[in-house]
Amino acid sequence: MLISQKLLYNKVGGDESYTPAYGVHPIIKHIPTDAIVWCPFDKEHSEFVQQIRKNGNAVIYSHIEDHF
């Protein structure tokens, strides 16, 4: 099955959904290797944080739950 044919949904319900790793990969090629990246809506386990770190970038992340 092609990635574009996969159905993405939230199994738990509600409006919170998570981006899979393959959704982050096309973005990474546009991030300079020496850039520090801020992920303003993420937690440490987020695929954005994990995949961008794997690319060798420093990552700063924050989430609204951390502030209340």
Stockholm file with secondary structure:
# STOCKHOLM 1.0

chainA/1-68         MLISQKLLYNKVGGDESYTPAYGVHPIIKHIPTDAIVWCPFDKEHSEFVQQIRKNGNAVIYSHIEDHF
#=GR chainA/1-68 SS CCGGGCCCCCSSCSSCCCCCHHHHHHHHTTSCTTCEEEETTCCTTCHHHHHHHHTTCEEEECCGGGGC
#=GC SS_cons        CCGGGCCCCCSSCSSCCCCCHHHHHHHHTTSCTTCEEEETTCCTTCHHHHHHHHTTCEEEECCGGGGC
//
